[in-house]
């Protein structure tokens, strides 16, 4: 009964945080933490001022002074600790003219939206976590669980000065971790990220023989070879992945979630979505070759982003890619596949953590959340692989907003985040 009363009290407080969480989100957006510099020092100073103002103990951890990480700590009455982890770095804004509102304005509109780079990915969720920390710190009685809210650097490039470093150094310590990244589906389509896809970064190299551009027949054009070889690597998209049976349900709900929530316009896109987890996705995203217009190139390369469902067998995928390149019969072609024994990560949908987290979201939204697997990656991969801490994700992002011009988030989603991030430590 006491726990139930505390939960309702926290929900009541969270409901009144619209202006606070919107202003915090807007403020974080106005600090430019975009790559390639991706400085988080100003964001961390802003968060620290907020935590100090409300008497919340906090620490700064950094190995790069321009990319600090901050943790705010709420002490509980037991030795169990729940982590919340979110990142402060953002991707570049692209062309400013593509934006309705300036990308670092943090514009709050009358229809309850906050615009700016990082609003959805994921300064909005960070703002929600800040408010959650304040609400929990002001409870009359301590929680059973201690809670640590971590605001980190470098997620967009693998967490080198952020979550990966904090994981490798075993600075992260806890029983479970809530990842604030991603799209939790809002109030209407709530979901929990059970895991993330992993990558098998692949580089295809073509070697030829240089010649003058006026006599191409005297050389071997590496770019021409590369163009012929690229489709052979893309054939890996037809390789059926072997997945563990316990992922049958989450894979099905993931496909349905993306079919219902992505802006799918063609039957081709619909079919690709149905194949999203049973087969690798393949994208040739970078091509380099040539030194001058009148020189036949003797070297060219292509880089592929190949994503694999967690629980699949990356080394078998690597072997098949190498076989395909060999089968092409194109001379002077080689391939390097960056595959490990495992790809990404996933948690069991039957864990106590999963059940309690789902219970929290259902109490907040009135709907039972579905479990899904993210197509991209989050800091959870580093945390899980280096520390073994169980990780589940719930983010406040809007579908299709991350990394886009006119990126925005809704105040409604941020208040929802406050409720879930503050409510879960009470119920777990």
Buried (B, 14 or more C-beta within 10 A) or exposed (E): EEEEEBBEBBBEBBEEBBEBBBBBBBBBBBBBBBEEEBBBBBBBBBBBEBBEEBEBEBEBBBBBEEBBBBBBBBEBEEEBBBBBBBBBBBBBBBEEEEBEBBBBBBBBEEEBBBBBBBBBBBBBBBBBBBBBBBBBBEBEEBBEBBBBBBBBBBBBBBBBBBBBBBBBEEBBEBBBBBBBBBBBBBBEBBBBBBBBBBBBEBBBBBBBEBBEBEEEEEBBBBBBBBBBBBEBBBBBBEBEBEBEEEBEEBBEBBBBBBBEBBEBEEEEEEEBBBBBBBBBBBEBEEBEBBEEEEEBBBBBBBBBBBBBBBBBBBBEBBEBBBEBBEEBEBEBBBBBBEBEEBBBBBBBBEBEBBEBBBBBBEBBBEBEBBBBBBBBBBBBBBBBBBBEBBBBBBBBBBBEBBBBBBBBBBBBBBBBBBBBBBBBBBBB
